Amino acid sequence: MSEDHCTIGDEPKPPYAECVLCRKPTEYPESYRGITLCPVCEWQEAQRTACSG
């Protein structure tokens, strides 16, 4: 098997949606509806919106 194909066992992984901020792949499938963020941008967004008090 070539390294070009991402697989889970013998099955191919689904295509992932792009992060709306940095355009990197997310953990969400392309069919996901709503805002998709990569793990890094998701963490940064959570830090920005967290209560400071």
N, C-alpha and C positions, 0 to 999 in steps of 0.2 A: 504494500500500500504506500502511496506517495505521501509526502509530508504536506502537500497542498490541501488535503482534505482533513477537516476537523471531524473527529468521530468520538462517540461515546460507545465503547465496546465495538460492535460492528455496525452500529447505526450512525448516520450522519447527524450532526447538530443542526438545529434549525437556524435560519439566518437571524441575526440579532439586529435590533433597532439601533440607530445612532443616537448618541447623547445630543440633546438639543443645545447644549452649551459648547462642548468641545469637539463634537462629531466622532468621538471614539465609540467603539461597540459597547453596548450596555448588557445587562443580564436579562433584558426583556426581549421576547420575540418580535419580529417586525410587525406582527398582527396586533400587538398591544396597543390599546387606545389610551391616549393621554400623554402627559409629559414624560419623556424617558430621559433619565440621567444615568451616567456611568457611576460606578461606586465612589470614585473620588469626588465628582461634582455633587452627588447625592449627600455625601458626608459634609462637604463644605456648605451646602445649602442648609442642612440641619444645624450646623454651627451658627450660621447667620440668623436663623429663625428661632433659636433656643432662647429661653428666658434667661436674662442675665441676673435676675434677682432671686 
